[in-house]
Amino acid sequence: MNEPATIQRDPRWAAVLGRDAAQDGRFVYSVRSTGVYCRPSCPARRARPENIAFHADCAAAEAAGFRACKRCQPRQASPAQARGALMARICRQIETAPEPPRLAALARLAHMSPFHFQRVFKSTVGLSPRAYALAHRTQRVRGALRRAGSVTQAIQDAGFNSGGRFYATSNAVLGMTPRRFRAGGAHTTIRFAVGDCSLGAVLVAQSDKGICAILLGADPEPLVRELQDRFPRAELLGGDAAFERSVAAVVRFVDAPARGLDLPLDVRGTVFQQRVWQALRTIPAGAQLSYGELARRIGAPQSARAVAQACAANALAVAIPCHRVVRTDGSLSGYRWGVERKRALLEREARANAG
């Protein structure tokens, strides 16, 4: 018989208690008293923890002598998995269509009403079908701007019949006009400086809109190269006295995040990344969320992996606090600037809260 306390400390037990459909397919659990195994979201009456055992998959549970539950049918795709697979096919349809498909046409493909389809798509993908189509074409523009002979050709190659809609959002997504992006940031001035903080070297860069990069590392040179790679033809200037004060403010903020950073930010990313980053900025110092919880917070419960990718793409360390996102079991996952820096930031915030 299993020790109840051991089972209850296992994060999978919380998924079973909450009938968390997002965990379906990640593990199954068996019930010794009934001889069956179930998916985490099984609606059957909860078993006593001392009768529970966890297994990696159905084959492992059956090898241990248990049979599949007839109620939740763990060998079949769960409703959430089936819905995710369907929405993935719809996404491919949007990506390959020469024109953004109409909502009614996509709903017919999914055998849903337009209203229901819109809700399911947004809860699964994190964006509306229209926003997803726009974000995908914007990503295509990024590549096309580097290849095409003209900006107009690049926008057309990416599926925009009219440049008006793209130009309306280009500054938020590219951080500059399409023509400047194609030129590698030519005629764009970015001031930067490298300083020292308690986490090592810190590079701070500022455009005319605000702080556009806060990069952490052990040595200054890789940080400068990363900035150059982002803007290969931008004019990179050393900071003047006013900018040095901004750098000092960022260093103080990195050393004590609870103070906040009273400087404008130049945040650049896709529609989905911007949603994730905005949600990250609502997590108070000292608090932590899992990737799944953050995905649910932005209304995209099936998008934990995409949320993790958006965290990894963040170029504003601490100001957009992706270090406050951890695994479901509370352990630390990868961090763009190193897991040890992530641990140090979290420990520092915890001490500040305790004091």
ChimeraX attribute file (.defattr): number of C-alpha atoms within 10 A of each C-alpha:
attribute: neighborCount
match mode: 1-to-1
recipient: residues
	/A:1	9
	/A:2	12
	/A:3	11
	/A:4	13
	/A:5	10
	/A:6	11
	/A:7	18
	/A:8	15
	/A:9	11
	/A:10	12
	/A:11	12
	/A:12	21
	/A:13	19
	/A:14	16
	/A:15	17
	/A:16	22
	/A:17	14
	/A:18	12
	/A:19	18
	/A:20	15
	/A:21	19
	/A:22	18
	/A:23	18
	/A:24	22
	/A:25	19
	/A:26	12
	/A:27	18
	/A:28	27
	/A:29	25
	/A:30	26
	/A:31	21
	/A:32	18
	/A:33	11
	/A:34	12
	/A:35	15
	/A:36	17
	/A:37	29
	/A:38	29
	/A:39	29
	/A:40	27
	/A:41	21
	/A:42	24
	/A:43	12
	/A:44	11
	/A:45	6
	/A:46	12
	/A:47	15
	/A:48	11
	/A:49	17
	/A:50	17
	/A:51	18
	/A:52	21
	/A:53	17
	/A:54	19
	/A:55	18
	/A:56	12
	/A:57	17
	/A:58	22
	/A:59	14
	/A:60	14
	/A:61	22
	/A:62	16
	/A:63	10
	/A:64	12
	/A:65	13
	/A:66	20
	/A:67	19
	/A:68	19
	/A:69	19
	/A:70	11
	/A:71	11
	/A:72	18
	/A:73	14
	/A:74	24
	/A:75	16
	/A:76	11
	/A:77	14
	/A:78	19
	/A:79	11
	/A:80	17
	/A:81	16
	/A:82	12
	/A:83	17
	/A:84	19
	/A:85	14
	/A:86	14
	/A:87	19
	/A:88	15
	/A:89	14
	/A:90	17
	/A:91	19
	/A:92	10
	/A:93	16
	/A:94	22
	/A:95	19
	/A:96	11
	/A:97	12
	/A:98	13
	/A:99	12
	/A:100	18
	/A:101	16
	/A:102	12
	/A:103	16
	/A:104	15
	/A:105	11
	/A:106	20
	/A:107	18
	/A:108	12
	/A:109	13
	/A:110	17
	/A:111	11
	/A:112	14
	/A:113	13
	/A:114	17
	/A:115	11
	/A:116	11
	/A:117	22
	/A:118	19
	/A:119	14
	/A:120	18
	/A:121	24
	/A:122	19
	/A:123	20
	/A:124	22
	/A:125	23
	/A:126	26
	/A:127	21
	/A:128	18
	/A:129	23
	/A:130	15
	/A:131	14
	/A:132	22
	/A:133	20
	/A:134	22
	/A:135	18
	/A:136	18
	/A:137	21
	/A:138	23
	/A:139	15
	/A:140	17
	/A:141	27
	/A:142	18
	/A:143	14
	/A:144	20
	/A:145	24
	/A:146	15
	/A:147	13
	/A:148	16
	/A:149	11
	/A:150	14
	/A:151	20
	/A:152	16
	/A:153	15
	/A:154	23
	/A:155	24
	/A:156	17
	/A:157	18
	/A:158	19
	/A:159	22
	/A:160	21
	/A:161	14
	/A:162	11
	/A:163	14
	/A:164	10
	/A:165	11
	/A:166	18
	/A:167	14
	/A:168	11
	/A:169	17
	/A:170	18
	/A:171	15
	/A:172	17
	/A:173	23
	/A:174	21
	/A:175	19
	/A:176	16
	/A:177	17
	/A:178	23
	/A:179	14
	/A:180	19
	/A:181	23
	/A:182	24
	/A:183	17
	/A:184	19
	/A:185	23
	/A:186	15
	/A:187	11
	/A:188	17
	/A:189	16
	/A:190	22
	/A:191	19
	/A:192	24
	/A:193	20
	/A:194	22
	/A:195	16
	/A:196	16
	/A:197	16
	/A:198	14
	/A:199	18
	/A:200	13
	/A:201	18
	/A:202	26
	/A:203	25
	/A:204	28
	/A:205	27
	/A:206	24
	/A:207	17
	/A:208	11
	/A:209	12
	/A:210	14
	/A:211	23
	/A:212	22
	/A:213	23
	/A:214	25
	/A:215	24
	/A:216	28
	/A:217	18
	/A:218	14
	/A:219	14
	/A:220	18
	/A:221	12
	/A:222	14
	/A:223	20
	/A:224	18
	/A:225	12
	/A:226	13
	/A:227	21
	/A:228	16
	/A:229	12
	/A:230	11
	/A:231	20
	/A:232	16
	/A:233	18
	/A:234	20
	/A:235	15
	/A:236	20
	/A:237	13
	/A:238	14
	/A:239	19
	/A:240	11
	/A:241	9
	/A:242	8
	/A:243	17
	/A:244	18
	/A:245	12
	/A:246	20
	/A:247	24
	/A:248	15
	/A:249	16
	/A:250	26
	/A:251	23
	/A:252	16
	/A:253	18
	/A:254	23
	/A:255	17
	/A:256	18
	/A:257	21
	/A:258	15
	/A:259	11
	/A:260	15
	/A:261	18
	/A:262	10
	/A:263	12
	/A:264	11
	/A:265	17
	/A:266	17
	/A:267	22
	/A:268	20
	/A:269	20
	/A:270	19
	/A:271	19
	/A:272	19
	/A:273	20
	/A:274	17
	/A:275	17
	/A:276	25
	/A:277	22
	/A:278	15
	/A:279	17
	/A:280	23
	/A:281	15
	/A:282	10
	/A:283	17
	/A:284	13
	/A:285	22
	/A:286	18
	/A:287	12
	/A:288	20
	/A:289	19
	/A:290	19
	/A:291	23
	/A:292	22
	/A:293	18
	/A:294	23
	/A:295	25
	/A:296	17
	/A:297	14
	/A:298	19
	/A:299	18
	/A:300	22
	/A:301	21
	/A:302	23
	/A:303	22
	/A:304	20
	/A:305	12
	/A:306	18
	/A:307	25
	/A:308	23
	/A:309	13
	/A:310	19
	/A:311	23
	/A:312	15
	/A:313	14
	/A:314	24
	/A:315	20
	/A:316	22
	/A:317	18
	/A:318	25
	/A:319	22
	/A:320	22
	/A:321	24
	/A:322	28
	/A:323	27
	/A:324	24
	/A:325	27
	/A:326	22
	/A:327	16
	/A:328	16
	/A:329	12
	/A:330	12
	/A:331	10
	/A:332	17
	/A:333	13
	/A:334	15
	/A:335	18
	/A:336	18
	/A:337	17
	/A:338	14
	/A:339	14
	/A:340	13
	/A:341	18
	/A:342	24
	/A:343	16
	/A:344	14
	/A:345	23
	/A:346	19
	/A:347	13
	/A:348	18
	/A:349	21
	/A:350	14
	/A:351	10
	/A:352	14
	/A:353	12
	/A:354	8
	/A:355	6
